[in-house]
Amino acid sequence: MRKYLVLLLTTFIILSISTPGWAQSQHKIEGTVTSYNTKRPLAGAIVRLVTPAISQAKVTTDKKGQFTLSFDGKQAILYISLTGYKTDTLLVPFNQKGTLNIRLKPVPATADDIKLKDLEHRVVMEKPAPAPVMNEVVVKGYGAQKQVKRMSTADVTAIYGSSAMNYTPSVVAYDHQTEDYSPVNENIFHAVTDQPLSTFSIDVDRASYSNIRRFLNNGDMPPADAVRVEEMINYFDYKYGNPTGDAPVAIHTDMAVCPWNTAHQLVRIALKGKDVAKENLPPSNLVFLIDVSGSMSGPQRLPLVKQAFKALTAQLRPVDKVAIVVYAGAAGLVLPSTSGENKTAILDALDKLEAGGSTAGGEGIQLAYKTAAENLLQNGNNRVIIATDGDFNVGPSSDGELQRIIEKEREKGIFLSVLGFGMGNYKDNKLELLADKGNGNYAYIDNFEEARRTFVTEFGGTLFTIAKDVKLQIEFNPKYVQSYRLVGYENRMLQNEDFNNDKKDAGDMGAGHTVTALYEIVPVGKSTEQPLAVDPLKYQLAKQPNGNSSEVLTVKLRYKEPKASTSQLITQVLHWKQQDITAAPEDFRMATAVADFGLLLRNSEHKGNASWEQVLKLAGNARGTDEEGYRAEFIQLVKKAQLISNNHGTK
């Protein structure tokens, strides 16, 4: 009898393990990570899991090299990484049985293993490692042994488009003298008695930050004109409150003592666009416009472009449509408008692209807009997304010609977003112009993680505009403010009369986007060496202080609905508040740290007492939850900049 009970119990256990979905909807993945050569367990290996429902979950192997993860769905992707070993990538089906035995191959020691502290004029740059080689993994457990497919990066992005890329250190040298940047002439202080209004267009671009990251990771200080402080500040996620009324944008204000000049105050003006659930977003008519000219050859260019667009393709819904236009010596349509449901056709078209030839960028833009117009969605999102290094040299290529093309097409409701790639011959000035005039955003993609963030984490904000031509006008109260200076936004300044002019183009906000602007103000009664912008006025009546009001300033914001031609106005006031920056909200402290960093990178005449140590202290106390790790990465970039600066003998 006992024999039969044992047999029955054993059968029950086997069925419990091998029958998927019995008594629970989640599936458990168990495995052991060992060294390929020695077969010893590897403790501390990071195992990341990606499914359509889970953007990323991770665990670390224990001292026996073991790990456990759970997921819902038909299949999952695992990434197993450990310093000194090649990252492995596995596709695991829902009905996988038994324990995975994963063997990581060590990476041969090379000159790339030089430690950061030993570098004098260059710093380690992260670049994608070669895709893992296809082989098999042994699965031990109940039932027959199976093979689990190891996947390349292309396989991964073809399915989900989001992953934790493997990076290995290498030192890369290149000449960036041929890169082009528009000049940035820093804003100066203005006397409130003479210029009480400050007017500018908002900016949600963040290309400058990732471009700066590329320079620092390569051991170089970025050119001063590559440092746009507002784009650095707006690179980060801030937890601002959502709009509560009918307006698509909320305004938040705050102030604190300025850390780089404690005699001054720092004012924060923050905007938050309303969040829109992915399922509620309108259908998209997209055209991928891809530069396949010879200047786009190399691992950080066309191959990375393909990865970026595969990540976006994975997010598309059946109601969305995609066409692909390419240009080199000439422009051509390689994929007609195709439903997002047919991902295989889109991915196949991307895989076949190769680089070579000259760069007919203007012709490519014209064909892309023509293709978008032929498939126009009256109540949808119509957008061209261009991926290029900006080196146009055939056909319409001057800034004026390109600007007129884009301005004409945006009136039809077709917007333009810009993705910048590459180094050495990068044309930042041209790409910034294209995005500004095309009612779109501008991002520089220096690695796959940046592509993932742009098209996966922030899918709605990247593609769907909730408010266009967004302008800010600040009126300062002379009772409290002697003079002021806008930190950044030099290329976004407007005339005061432009604020009420609905024909004047301005920046656009996407779903869930945040915008932060900082003003450094000199309070009344504080001595300052900053000269007045103009001579004192002779015939104007002296402006009377605003009674006993505690209002420091009034924020006015104008915006248009995406399809509207008439703007709407919302306002917000800021009352005087005395607080140290260390007592300010976490997001305020982080934005201040980034601005402080930008002043140092530019060697700004307004940097005051800014220092690398000050930036690190501010940022270190403002990391918060940092779910994506961007704030931790920022701290590492500051340390790299400090090292490079010390080696170059600068502050």
URDA-V657550 format. One record per residue. N is the residue number from 1. D_LAST is the distance of its C-alpha to the last C-alpha in whole Angstrom. Layout:
n & d_last
N & D_LAST
N & D_LAST
This chain:
n & d_last
1 & 84
2 & 81
3 & 80
4 & 80
5 & 78
6 & 76
7 & 76
8 & 76
9 & 73
10 & 71
11 & 72
12 & 70
13 & 67
14 & 67
15 & 68
16 & 65
17 & 62
18 & 64
19 & 64
20 & 62
21 & 61
22 & 64
23 & 64
24 & 60
25 & 58
26 & 55
27 & 55
28 & 53
29 & 51
30 & 51
31 & 50
32 & 49
33 & 46
34 & 46
35 & 45
36 & 47
37 & 48
38 & 48
39 & 49
40 & 48
41 & 46
42 & 43
43 & 41
44 & 38
45 & 39
46 & 38
47 & 41
48 & 40
49 & 43
50 & 43
51 & 46
52 & 47
53 & 47
54 & 44
55 & 41
56 & 40
57 & 41
58 & 39
59 & 41
60 & 40
61 & 42
62 & 44
63 & 44
64 & 47
65 & 45
66 & 47
67 & 46
68 & 48
69 & 47
70 & 50
71 & 50
72 & 52
73 & 53
74 & 55
75 & 52
76 & 48
77 & 46
78 & 44
79 & 41
80 & 41
81 & 37
82 & 36
83 & 33
84 & 35
85 & 38
86 & 38
87 & 39
88 & 42
89 & 43
90 & 47
91 & 49
92 & 51
93 & 54
94 & 56
95 & 59
96 & 57
97 & 59
98 & 58
99 & 55
100 & 52
101 & 51
102 & 48
103 & 47
104 & 43
105 & 43
106 & 40
107 & 37
108 & 38
109 & 35
110 & 33
111 & 30
112 & 28
113 & 28
114 & 25
115 & 23
116 & 20
117 & 18
118 & 20
119 & 18
120 & 16
121 & 15
122 & 17
123 & 18
124 & 21
125 & 23
126 & 25
127 & 29
128 & 32
129 & 34
130 & 38
131 & 40
132 & 42
133 & 46
134 & 49
135 & 51
136 & 53
137 & 52
138 & 55
139 & 56
140 & 58
141 & 60
142 & 64
143 & 65
144 & 65
145 & 61
146 & 59
147 & 56
148 & 53
149 & 52
150 & 48
151 & 46
152 & 44
153 & 41
154 & 43
155 & 46
156 & 44
157 & 42
158 & 46
159 & 47
160 & 45
161 & 41
162 & 39
163 & 38
164 & 35
165 & 34
166 & 34
167 & 31
168 & 30
169 & 27
170 & 27
171 & 24
172 & 25
173 & 24
174 & 24
175 & 24
176 & 23
177 & 23
178 & 26
179 & 25
180 & 26
181 & 24
182 & 25
183 & 23
184 & 21
185 & 21
186 & 19
187 & 22
188 & 22
189 & 24
190 & 28
191 & 30
192 & 32
193 & 35
194 & 35
195 & 34
196 & 35
197 & 34
198 & 32
199 & 33
200 & 31
201 & 32
202 & 31
203 & 29
204 & 30
205 & 28
206 & 26
207 & 25
208 & 22
209 & 20
210 & 23
211 & 21
212 & 18
213 & 19
214 & 21
215 & 18
216 & 16
217 & 19
218 & 19
219 & 16
220 & 15
221 & 12
222 & 15
223 & 16
224 & 15
225 & 18
226 & 19
227 & 17
228 & 20
229 & 18
230 & 22
231 & 23
232 & 20
233 & 22
234 & 25
235 & 25
236 & 25
237 & 29
238 & 30
239 & 33
240 & 34
241 & 38
242 & 40
243 & 42
244 & 45
245 & 47
246 & 48
247 & 45
248 & 43
249 & 40
250 & 39
251 & 36
252 & 34
253 & 32
254 & 30
255 & 28
256 & 26
257 & 23
258 & 20
259 & 17
260 & 14
261 & 17
262 & 20
263 & 22
264 & 22
265 & 24
266 & 23
267 & 26
268 & 27
269 & 30
270 & 31
271 & 33
272 & 35
273 & 38
274 & 41
275 & 42
276 & 44
277 & 46
278 & 46
279 & 50
280 & 50
281 & 48
282 & 50
283 & 51
284 & 48
285 & 49
286 & 46
287 & 46
288 & 43
289 & 42
290 & 41
291 & 40
292 & 41
293 & 41
294 & 39
295 & 36
296 & 36
297 & 37
298 & 35
299 & 34
300 & 31
301 & 34
302 & 37
303 & 38
304 & 35
305 & 37
306 & 40
307 & 39
308 & 37
309 & 40
310 & 42
311 & 40
312 & 41
313 & 45
314 & 45
315 & 45
316 & 47
317 & 51
318 & 54
319 & 54
320 & 51
321 & 51
322 & 49
323 & 50
324 & 47
325 & 47
326 & 45
327 & 44
328 & 44
329 & 46
330 & 48
331 & 48
332 & 50
333 & 51
334 & 51
335 & 52
336 & 54
337 & 53
338 & 54
339 & 54
340 & 51
341 & 54
342 & 54
343 & 51
344 & 53
345 & 53
346 & 50
347 & 48
348 & 51
349 & 50
350 & 46
351 & 47
352 & 48
353 & 46
354 & 44
355 & 42
356 & 43
357 & 44
358 & 42
359 & 41
360 & 43
361 & 41
362 & 43
363 & 46
364 & 45
365 & 44
366 & 47
367 & 49
368 & 47
369 & 48
370 & 51
371 & 51
372 & 50
373 & 52
374 & 55
375 & 54
376 & 53
377 & 54
378 & 55
379 & 53
380 & 51
381 & 47
382 & 47
383 & 44
384 & 43
385 & 40
386 & 38
387 & 36
388 & 35
389 & 32
390 & 33
391 & 34
392 & 37
393 & 39
394 & 43
395 & 45
396 & 44
397 & 40
398 & 39
399 & 37
400 & 39
401 & 42
402 & 40
403 & 40
404 & 43
405 & 44
406 & 42
407 & 43
408 & 47
409 & 47
410 & 45
411 & 48
412 & 50
413 & 48
414 & 46
415 & 42
416 & 40
417 & 37
418 & 34
419 & 33
420 & 30
421 & 30
422 & 29
423 & 26
424 & 26
425 & 29
426 & 28
427 & 29
428 & 27
429 & 28
430 & 31
431 & 31
432 & 30
433 & 32
434 & 35
435 & 34
436 & 34
437 & 37
438 & 39
439 & 39
440 & 37
441 & 33
442 & 31
443 & 29
444 & 27
445 & 29
446 & 27
447 & 29
448 & 32
449 & 31
450 & 30
451 & 33
452 & 35
453 & 33
454 & 34
455 & 37
456 & 38
457 & 36
458 & 36
459 & 39
460 & 40
461 & 37
462 & 37
463 & 40
464 & 42
465 & 41
466 & 42
467 & 41
468 & 40
469 & 39
470 & 37
471 & 36
472 & 34
473 & 35
474 & 34
475 & 35
476 & 34
477 & 36
478 & 35
479 & 37
480 & 33
481 & 31
482 & 30
483 & 28
484 & 26
485 & 23
486 & 24
487 & 20
488 & 21
489 & 25
490 & 24
491 & 27
492 & 29
493 & 30
494 & 33
495 & 36
496 & 37
497 & 41
498 & 39
499 & 39
500 & 43
501 & 44
502 & 45
503 & 45
504 & 41
505 & 39
506 & 36
507 & 35
508 & 37
509 & 36
510 & 38
511 & 40
512 & 37
513 & 34
514 & 32
515 & 30
516 & 27
517 & 26
518 & 24
519 & 24
520 & 22
521 & 25
522 & 25
523 & 28
524 & 31
525 & 31
526 & 27
527 & 26
528 & 24
529 & 22
530 & 23
531 & 26
532 & 29
533 & 29
534 & 33
535 & 35
536 & 37
537 & 40
538 & 43
539 & 46
540 & 44
541 & 46
542 & 43
543 & 42
544 & 43
545 & 41
546 & 42
547 & 45
548 & 44
549 & 42
550 & 39
551 & 38
552 & 34
553 & 35
554 & 37
555 & 36
556 & 38
557 & 38
558 & 41
559 & 41
560 & 44
561 & 46
562 & 46
563 & 49
564 & 49
565 & 49
566 & 49
567 & 46
568 & 46
569 & 44
570 & 43
571 & 41
572 & 39
573 & 38
574 & 35
575 & 36
576 & 34
577 & 33
578 & 30
579 & 28
580 & 25
581 & 23
582 & 24
583 & 28
584 & 27
585 & 29
586 & 27
587 & 27
588 & 25
589 & 22
590 & 22
591 & 21
592 & 19
593 & 17
594 & 17
595 & 16
596 & 13
597 & 12
598 & 13
599 & 12
600 & 8
601 & 10
602 & 11
603 & 8
604 & 11
605 & 13
606 & 14
607 & 11
608 & 12
609 & 11
610 & 10
611 & 8
612 & 8
613 & 11
614 & 13
615 & 13
616 & 15
617 & 17
618 & 18
619 & 19
620 & 20
621 & 23
622 & 24
623 & 25
624 & 28
625 & 31
626 & 29
627 & 32
628 & 30
629 & 27
630 & 25
631 & 23
632 & 23
633 & 21
634 & 19
635 & 17
636 & 18
637 & 16
638 & 13
639 & 13
640 & 13
641 & 10
642 & 8
643 & 10
644 & 10
645 & 6
646 & 7
647 & 10
648 & 9
649 & 7
650 & 4
651 & 0
